[in-house]
């Protein structure tokens, strides 16, 4: 889980809120170009990788994620339009369930706990450890990291294989070249599984 440094919210989104929140409108009424622009801004802010697993994402295969959900027992309905509560997670929540397993924001659904590790926490990267086979586990027996891995499905077989493949593709490069790839992303697009690569190869 790579730390996300939140930027200022997109101006069209801020304008929409100023005009529509006084009318009682919420996230459910956000549509069209403003919502698409918000989605694009979140992807750009994250370097086009999922906020949780760090897979490469596009607008067609990702969704706007409410870190603290809009509904459910521990929901934060007043944060439904709070830019600091919005992220971009892989997979489409309303698509028919495909053969691939659900993970990240789709698996999390409406569940929430204050112990869930946030990618906006500056120390989030150091709370997880990765292995060459692509597995992920908590650093220092961190209970919250263990729960986060389980609740988001971060150690499922699919993601382990993807991380292992990302490592294998770069394993013959010297560490300084790997570091350069990480520090100088092409068109702002971070290396998928950035944190795994940085821990094990850079």
Buried (B, 14 or more C-beta within 10 A) or exposed (E): BBBBEBEEBBEBBBEBBEEBEEEEBBBEEBEEEBBEBBBBBBBBBBBBBBBBBBBBBEEEEBBBBBBBBBEEEEBBEEBBBBBEBBBBBBBEBEEEEEEEBBBBBBBBEEEBEEEBBBBBEEEBBBBBBBBEEBBBBBEEEBEBBBBBBEBBBBBBEBBBEBBBEBBEEBEEBEEEEBBEBBEEBEEEEBBBBBBBBBBBBB
